[in-house]
Amino acid sequence: MINVIGLGYIGLPTALMMASHGVEIVGTDYNKNLVKTLQGGHTTFKEDGLDELFQNALKAGIKFTTEYQNTDTYIVSVPTPYDKFSKKVDACYVVAAIKEIMKVCPKGATVVIESTVSPGTIDKFVRPVIEENGFVIGEDFHLVHAPERIIPGNMVYELLHNNRTIGADSKEIGEKIKRYYASFCQGEIVVTDIRSAEMTKVVENTFRAVNIAFANELSRICRHDNMDVYEIIRICNMHPRVNILQPGPGVGGHCISVDPWFLVGDYPQLAKVIDESMKTNDSQPTFVLNRIYEIMKENGITDNRRVGLYGLTYKENVDDYRESPSLQMIEAQERHLARPLKSYDPFLEQDIVVNQIHDFNEFLDGVDMVVIMVKHDHIKRNWDKLKGKVILDCHNICPLEGVYHI
């Protein structure tokens, strides 16, 4: 039996997937309301295919509790925030989970850390705690790092098909854990050492962040000299060895907007390109906000309340709004504009910001200018309703004439 610790965006799908493929699973989370919801037969967030997977896992016998279990294998999938000042990972939740596991686990238990951490985090924060509690690593307690590689909006598919990396002190233990993941994972599973596994996950997200920053910076250069960045990127990408990404309103979520900072925090004198790239991405919402102000002035819109942001989530077709560019912009807005902008998101039923509208028609009736921050499929089905509005399209997806771009 495997005890999955942490039933959030990563832990829950992992637990459900394993249970659906014949692995005995008990999911544990300290959040009593979350556990109660799962016990009641309901998922806790929206995700394509998740409800069906949930039902399959329930039929297979998955259980949910707030209690840590006595078993020989654990998967830890708890948050790993970072300190915005030092840019270093905060491993407190991982350490707390390890301490609770040591209270109940038998000798020889294996703990798999799925949470994303910076290179060396397990050496610096996890191993000392285990040793301080009298456990001998490699005998009483086995450590493994198997970083997740999935993205909200396509989690179920990516759990099945993405390649995986498993880092372990022992090749034997690594192969043992590989067999659990191979119960469902159709991609290649590589077994390596723990520090390499830590590094690969962070480097993957850093590579994407740097590429996004290049596209965003290119958009600013083209805006400065009135060039069409999308046409330039389209032509450049015709070259067989060029693949420039598309610019956007910023970077959100809990991976690309966070993980690269781990390298900056740990290697401040070395990670110069990464540091500048992250600063570019972090400042993009303010750049878009200034662009909004320019377009308002050009069109004689003087009341900020007549401007609406379409989309509050960090990416399309999900309800995950962690670190979203829209929220970053609303925070920056307080320093630039006097009154709050209206906002609407078809995936968010609850209020997360001031002046959030929950009916699309009401939202449109109350604004003269629409800023497309997120490319939900919903907006693509409603272009006709935007006719007559001033539109700032941050993703170059709107087919209407006279649309502004970043």
N, C-alpha and C positions, 0 to 999 in steps of 0.2 A: 504494500500500500504506500502511496505517495501522499504526503501532506503538502498542499500548495498554500503558501503563506502570502496573503495579499490578493484580493479578488477585484482589482481594478481593471483598467483598459488592457493590461497584458496578462495578469494572473488568471482572470476569469476565462478568457478564450483558451488559454493553454490548458487549464484544468478541464474544461469542457471537451476539448479536442482529445486529450489523453483518455478521459473517461469513455468517450464515444468509440475509442479504438481498443477497448479491452483492458485498460489499466485501472486498477482500483484507486479511486481518488477521494480524498476528503479536503475540501477547501476551507481555509481559516482566514478570518478577517476580524480586526478589533472593532469595526463599525457594526454595531448591533442592528441598526436599521437596514443596512445593506444585506447582512446575513438573513434577517427576517424576510426581506423582499425575495431573496433567492430561495429560501425555504418555502415561501408561498407560491413558488412556480413562476416567478417573473424575473426577467433580466433587468439590469440596472442602467443600461445605456443602449442606444440604438446602433445597430451595425448590421450590414447586409449579411444574411445567413446565420446570424447569431441565435435567433429564436429557435430555428430548426435544430441547430447544434445543441442548444440548451435542452430541448425536449429529448434528443437522442441520449444526452448525458444523464438525464433524469431516469430514463428507462434503463440505463446501464448501472444505475445505483449510486451516482455521485451524491455526496452529502456535504452540507455546509454548516459551519459552527464558528463560534468565537474562541474555541479552545484549541490549543496546540495538541497534536496527537503523538502518542508513543509509537514510532515506526522507524524503519531503517533508512528512509529516503525523504528528503524535503526539497521543495523548490521555493525559493524566496523571490517574490516579485513585488517588492514594495517601492515606494517613490525614492528617488535620489535627487533632491533639489540641489541647486548650487547657490553659493553666497554671491549675490550680485556685486558686492564690493571686491572680494578677493578673487572671484571667478573660480573658486575651488569647489569640488563636490562635497556635499554634506551627506556623510554615510550613516547618520544617526539612526535612520529607520532600519537599515540593513543590520547594524550592530545590535539594535534592540531586538530584532527578530532572532538573531543568532543567540543572544542571551536567553530568550524564552525557549528556544529549541534545546539548549543545553540542559534546561531544567527537566526535560521529559524524555530526551532521546536515549536509546540504548547505546552501549559501547559499539563502535564501528559504524555509526550512522554516516550517511553521505548527505551533504548539504549542497544543493545546486543554487547558485545565485544568478538569477536571470536579470535582475535590475542592472541598468547601465551604470557603469562606474568608470572613473578615469584610471589610466594605467598606474598600477601600484597601490590602488585603494585596498585591495584584499590583503596585500602585504602589510600596509601601514595601519589599517584599522580593524580588520577582521581577525587575522592570525593572532595578534597580541591578546585580544579578548578571550579567544579560545584557550590559549596557553595559560593565561592568568586564572582560568577556572579549572586548571589541572588536567585538561585534555591533551593527549599527545596526538598532534596532527599526523595523519598517515596510519595511525593505529586505532585510536579511540574515535577519531573524527576525520572524515575525508571531505576535502573542499573541491568544488567544481564551479566553473563559471561558464554559463551558456546564455550569452546575451540574446535578447529577442531581436527579431529582424522584420517586424510587421508594421503596417501603417493603418491608422483608422480609415475606415471606408472600404478596406479590402482585406481585413484581418483574416477571415476564415480561409480565403483562397491562398493568402501568403503563408499562413501557418502550414498549409498542406504542401506548397510548392517551393518556397524559398529555401536556399541553402542555409545550413546552420554551422556554427562554430562551437566546439566544446573544449574548454580549457580545463586541464586537470593536472594535479601533481603526479598522479600515477596513470600510466597508459591503461592499466587494467580497469581502474575506476572510470576513466574516461570512456572506455569501450562499453562498460556496463550502463552508463547513463545514455550513451549513444543509442543503445538498443531501445530504451524507453521512447526517445524522440523518433526513432525509426519506425515505431508502431504506427505513426501517422505521417511523418515528413517524407515527401517524395523527392525532395532535393538532396544534394550531396551534403553529408555531414562530416566535417573535418575535425579531428581530435588533435589538439595542440596543448601548449602550456598555458597556465592561467594568465600570465601577464600579456602574452600575445593575443589571447582572446579579448582581454580588456581593451587593448590597443586597437584591434581591428574594428570593433563596433564604433568606437569614437572616431576613428579615421574615416570610416564609411560616411558618417553623417557630416564630418568636417569637409570632405571632398565635395559633397552636395552644397554645403553652405557657401564655400568659396566660389563655386560655379554660379550660384544664384547671385552672390555679391557682384561678380563680374557683369552679369546681365543688368543688374540694377544700376551699377555705375555707368554702364554703357548708355542706359536710358537717360541718365542725367546729362551726359556729354551730348547726346543727340538733341535733347530738349534745349540745351544751351545754344546750339547753333541751328535750331529748327530743322533737324533731319528726322526721317522716319526710322526709328530704331527697329521696328518690326520688319521693314523691308530690308534693312541692312543685315539683320540676323538671318532672314530667310535666304538671302543671297550667299552669305558667308557659310551657312550650313549646307550649301550645295557642294562644298569642298569635302572630299571623302574623310578627312581627318579633323574636321571641325564640327562640334556639336554644342553650340551656345544655347543655354536655356532661355526661357522667356522672362522678362522683368515682371515684377508684380508689386503689390502694395507693402510688402514686408514678408517676414518669415515668422511662423508661429508653430504651435505644437510643442511637445516636450522632448523632441529629439534634435532636429536641425537647429532650433533656436537656443538650445541649451548645451548639448554635448561638446561642441567645439570650444566652448568657454573652459571646459575641463583642461584642455591642452594649454590654453592661454594662462590659466591659473597655475598650472604645474610647471610650465616652461615659459615664463614671461619674457625672458631674454632671447628665446629661440623662435617662438611662434608668432613672428611679426606679420606675415601675410594673413594668417588666420585671424589675428587680432584686428587688423584693418578691415578684413572682410566682414567680421561680425559687427564692427562699428557701422559699416555701410548698411548692412541689413537692418540693424537696430534703428538706424536713423531714417529708413525708407518711409515709415508711416508719417513722420514729420514732413518729409519731402512731399508726399502726396497731399498732406494737409495744406501746405503752402500752395500747391497746385490748385486745390479747391478754392482757396482764397483768390487766386488769379482769375479763375474762371467765373467766380461769383462777380468780381469787379467788372469783367468783360461783358457780362450779361445783365448788369444792373440789379443783381440780387443782393440786397443789403441786410436781410434778416437771416441769420444763421439757422433759425428754426425752419426755414423753407428748404433746407438741404438735408437729404436723407442718405444714410449709409445702408446699402443693401448687403447684408451678410455680416455676421458677428463671429462665426466659427473660424477656426484657423485654416480650414481647407474645405473643399466642396463636398456636399452630400454627407456630412457627418454632424453630430451634435456636440463635438468636442471644441471648446473655445479657449483652451489653455494657451496663453501667450499669443493670442490672435492679433494680427496687425490692426484690426478694427478697434480692439480694446486698447492697444498701444496708442492708436490715434486719438481715441476719446480722452485718454489720460493726457496726451500732449495738447489736445484742444484747449484744455483749461488754461494753458499758457499763451494761446494764440487768439482764441475766439471767446466772446463774452457769453454766448448762450449755447446750450447743448444741442448738438445735431440730433435729428431723429434717426432711428435705426429700425431695421426689420430683418428677421431671419426665419425662414420657414421651418428650420430644424429646432428652434428654441421656443418652447412653450412658456418657460418661466422668465421673469424679468431678471436680467443680469446687469443692465445699465439703466440710467435715467433716460426718460423720453423714448423708451423702446415700444414700438407698435407691434401688435400681434395679428393684425389683419392687413393683408397686402394692399387691398383697395383703399383702405383708410390711410395707410402709409403713403400711397401715391397721391391721394387727394390733398395731403398736408404738405407736399413739397413741390418745389419748382425745379429742383436739381437732384438727380440720383447719382450716387457714386457706387459703382459696382465693385465691391471689395472682395466678394467671393463668387466664384463661377458655379453656383448650384445649378443643377439641371432645371430647377424650378424657374429661374429667370429666363432660361432659353426657350421655355414654353410660353413666355408672357411678353415677348418683345412688343407686340402691338399695344399693350397697355402703357408702354413707355413713350409712345409717340407724343411729341409736343413738349417733352421734358428736356432740360439741359442734362446731358449725360457725360459723366467722366467714367470711362471704361478702363479699369486698372489691369485688365487681362486681355484686351484686344479680341473680345468675343462678340460684341454687339454688332449686328448687321445693319442697323439703322444709319442713315446719313447724318452728317454733322456732329458725330460723336467725338468728344475730346479724349485724349489719351495722356498717360503720365509721361 
